[in-house]
Amino acid sequence: MKQCHVCKEMKPFAAFYRNKVMSDGSDYRCKQCHEQAQIAYRATSEQRRRAALTERYGPLVCKRCGSDENLEWHHRDPSEKKAKIGSLIKRGSKADLWAEVVKCVLLCHPCHRQLHQEACRLAWEILLSST
């Protein structure tokens, strides 16, 4: 049995992650407290990245209609896409995030869907006119 340094509860060693650095070979906090700390860290990290994104990119609004709800990143040239912006905001490096944002335009979901529908319609028109 070991006491968690965070919640102060006595728990079996199986409730702790292994940590070779510790004298008893297990982490100082239980798995449950460890997971809660990870969730909190990810949330604050994501908030910091979003704030930095707003500071660098400007207001996060749709470039077509000005809406600030249900925003999506649209890659101007899909062949240059290396990663999803949402993934980079959550877990990527800032350098990778900035490199990908430069290739994108911010659109709300309806405008993004309309843009793709127009692109598909144009592609079909070109395909049908060439035959």
Secondary structure, 3 states (H helix, E strand, C coil): CEECCCCCCEECHHHEEECCCCCCCEEEEEHHHHHHHHHHHHHHHHHHHHHHHHHHHCCCCCCCCCCCCCEEEEECCHHHCCCCHHHHHHHCCHHHHHHHHCCEEEEEHHHHHHHHHHHHHHHHHHHHHCC
